[in-house]
Amino acid sequence: MSQVIPPMADEKYGTPAQIMALPQERLIAILREPGASVYAKAKACQRLAVVGDKRAVPALAALLADPQLSHYARFGLEPNPDPSADDALRTALGKVKGKLLAGVVNSIAQRKDIRALEALAKLRQDEDREVALAADAAMARIRPPQ
Amino acid sequence: MKDKPVSRRRILKTAVQAGALAAAPQIIPGSALGLNGAVPPSGRVTLGGLGIGSRGTSVLRSFLSESDVQFLAICDVRNERRETIKTLADQQYGNHDCAMYSDQEELWARKDIDAVLIATGDRWHALLSITTARSGKDVYCEKPCSMTIAESRALADTFQRLGRIYQAGTQRRNGPNFVRAFELVRSGKLGKLQTLHAEAGPGERWAPLTTHDWLPAEPEPAKQVCDWDRWLGPSPWRPYNSQYVQGRWRGYFDFHGGGILEWGSHTADLCQWAGDVDGTAPVEYEPEGMGGITPYSIRCRYANGLRLVLRDKGFLGLGSCHIRWEGDAGWVETADSGKIEVSANLRGERIEVSPEEARRATANHVRDFINCVKSRKQPRSNALAAGQAHIACHAVYIAFQLGRKLTFDPATDTFVGSDEANRMRSRAMREPWRI
């Protein structure tokens, strides 16, 4: 019989189930709290993917350059129906590099943000091959060949 | 010791390069000529493997037992597994030729490989299937085949667009007892089909809901022992814990679709097949029994009025993976024991399938795939059928997560009137992965 290992819990915010039961305002506050753990912030992002609205976008956008939380921020932003999520991702194109930039490009592609096409065209020439390939794929997805 | 097998692609390439072969006499192995019952290279399907664990090894054994298949390479993030699969293949062929890779790009670059067996964890299935197809290879992939509705649609669309062959590891479509039940439906002897019942995850272990928990962090092993970053792949980052890589990744939202996807990918899939609704999904989903506590059920309805019920209780005890199909003139029920029960008026139609015969499902399914790789026809669990069945299962899973009735438009893969449900149709992939 394998040993059952108890899952992690955040000292301040408790289990993922407890964190994810919080209302949007509290989830945003976790993202803004400098001392909150990666664990708590990750779970807040995942819940905001389902319940976050325009108010969640700035707090999620602020994490796009964080190596540990950038993907979680995109996890929260990508399905957000508010157009400010597009603005946030587009703005991040000029702020992040390498893998994180490729991730932001991929999220822009998922959202089919036509206003990003010009910036993506430039990124096709990026010296980072991963970024250039992501930009290529994003352009094809947003504006597929006729 | 057997003659060293020569791949179909390699011998054809060599023949071309040699310009109708040199005139000097040559000693050619019997296996290369198709002598002594051996299949010549031109008739062999060459295979690679991605992420082969316990279930994958079982499927791989079925491939290895086929004389017209040659397994050439294994790619896995775990060194231990690479070595195990290489040993298995090399023993089968009596050589040392099975190549080992930890990066799938190296496997895709092998132009001499026709098809790939994918048996990683679920988080990788759709992404690897699609990228493998783009590399020009056919795919046999274990189930569940996707993590989301969006991945399921991308899977179906990609294989259709590229003309590659895809077989989902839903082997019961080639299980003799399930085929017999299917034939009864299609014969019309059940009358007009009314309700399709699918067993979905019996017991608490297979509850419909998953958890967002993380296990405590452990020191990461060296990359060559286990590449944790690559193991996670497109899933959200979390700290390493050896439990995950030892196979205990099920039940976590980031890696798994719970009992619904684990078992519904078989049983709901069979129901879609029997109901002749492989090209669509139900339009209504009404869950009963919530909070991950069993027993539970969910009632679904197709646009044509046909009903699909996924439930974890109330079957006849014929083994795992029950299906029960009810028409207005009779019913049939079967499961993994191979036993088939029918309504009293159909007793003469009941044909027993022995447990041994029932266990041939995977071997039959593998054979179906190999035949289709050669003929370019569609196998039973092709990408469209599997994609649609998975869309249905994901819609069920989302209805359970939200705990309310949902309406779905299969033509657009959108939920009607539920913003939350629509936001759960896809998940951002971790960088740099994308479909």
Interface residues (C-beta under 8 A of the other chain):
Chain A: S2 I5 P6 P7 M8 T15 P16 A17 M20 Y39 A42 K43 Q46 A49 V50 V51 Q68 S70 H71 Y72 R74 F75 L77 E78 P79 N80 P81 K99 L100 A102 G103 N106 S107 A109 Q110 E130 A134 A137
Chain B: T211 H212 D213 W214 L215 P216 A217 P236 W237 R238 N241 Q243 R248 D419 E420 N422 R423 M424 S426 R427 A428 M429 R430 E431 P432 W433 R434
